[in-house]
């Protein structure tokens, strides 16, 4: 009998992140309360850079970005908005928001243990920054997916490569 499998990953589509950044910057350019402002969001590799004159604008930009990212179908768990706000030149404020990608070893172990505790005929193994779950029963794999979606591991989980 054939064995079926799927991968559990935590990878954000950076093109969608760029789209959310661009639409947020367009909204900033058109908003009355941001007229003449230096407020802007940029992305370098896996870090978002928020720059603004004051705390109000920084928070408003973060709220706008969250809304745009959600519209793009991006889970907000990919972003760590709890980083500290720093002062930059000219008394402006900046904040660096890291984009969290991949499943680290500790989270992977937690997910593996969780899958084993389900007591289904499915086995899982850690492969770099993803987890492969395999079983002879498609139903068991579906139950694993439902259980993983129902538990919060603190990171965004995606399920793909279903065979």
Protein Blocks (a to p, Z undefined) as FASTA:
>chain_A
ZZddddddddddfklmmmmmmmmmmmmmmpmklgoiabdcddehjaccdddfblklmmmm
mmmmmmmmmmnopafklpcfkbccdddehhiacddddddedjdfklmmmmmmmmmmnopa
cddddehjaccdddfblklmmmmmmmmmmpcehiacddehiZZ
